[in-house]
């Protein structure tokens, strides 16, 4: 079968040969060639016009490709158009199916373009956030969710940690926002209803606070009677004295646990306290002196002050956090070990670090060390009298002061706990000092 382009070539060559032959037989040698060229041009213009007309139709019908090259091109173009239309129909069907299935999800789903304007959302988003279609389409999401905290979170583009807030239309709903970047800085928001988890968390906090308060009274009575029995030690047999000592130890341990639980409860519920400037240098010097007394000369404790920044916050809480870190180093370091306490700064933040030469911590324990009652070595913790709440208190104190806790450790070589804070320019003094205080080995 002869192809259209071969037919067009043959026709062109025949007409060209006829036009050239006119040089010998025609009295006007170039007239036949000009007429043939004009005819070919007119035919191509007519075919091009027909092709243009067919391509402009919404539902074109191609011509038989056996006739000419232009009809063959028309047929190929129309075939590609039909394939594209079929692909678009399938794509639209899949998109509609995805949107239909997403619209019935219990979690809210919102698509936001790179400018922060709403493109699409499901029914749950209307329930959680009060969005209205089509009025709110192409509206900035920060104009519809009027919460300064959300605006800062949305514009920061740091979405590793979910954002939680109350619903702007229903204050009994507590929502968790998970944002994912895609495309050209477009955003997909998935919003979960965490009201039940919020209620459970509040119940847990209330339970711990209430139980801790209720335990203080009987503990005070028990310890009071035990102190009374101490005055009768000379009249008690040896076996009774051992029982009395064990009761005193366990009562003291329970009292420490209740104090830590109450401290955690206060940290979780306290919001209206007024912050003040804390002299961190003096605070660390006092805590180091207390650690030296606790160590009783068994460790070398060195305090290094490499900057003179103060912190804006709550002195009692910072004292509790720093004391927990330094006392833990004393408890878990072998006799003769060295403990380095540093207060220093770098280009971004200021830090308080405590390094020891203790037993170290396995890597898989580190992410869970700040959980309540988590013990990397339960037998060791019981021997040192720990409650399992010290690092949880440190974590909550640092959260209250916009800080973070970093832990590095090598088993058998020691650990380093670093509390980092954002610098406050108003709290920096006009001079810098560097002081060291070292205890002597016993």
Buried (B, 14 or more C-beta within 10 A) or exposed (E): EEEBEEBBEEBEEEBBEEBEEBEEEEEEEEEBBEBBBEEBEEEBEEBEEBBEEBEEEEEBEBBEBEEBBBBBBBBEBBEEEEEEEEEEEEEEEEEEEEEEEBBEEEBBBBBBBEEBBBEBBBBBBBBBBBBEEEEBEEBBBBEBBEBEEBBEBBEEEEBEEBBBBBBBEBEEBBBBBBBEEEEEEBBBBBBBBBBEEBEEEEEEBEEBBEEBEEBBEEBEEBBEEBEEBEEEEEEBEEEEBEEBEEBBEEBBBBBBBBBBBBBBBBBBEEEEEEEEEBBBBEBBBBBBBBBBEBBEEBBBBBBBBBBBBBBBBBBEBBBBBBBBBBBBBBBBBEEEBBBBBBBBBEEEBBBBBBBBBBBBBEEEBBEEBBEBEBBBBEEBBEEEEBBBBBBBBBBBBBEBBEBBBEBBBEEEEBBBBBBBBEBBEEBBEEEEEEEEBEBEEE
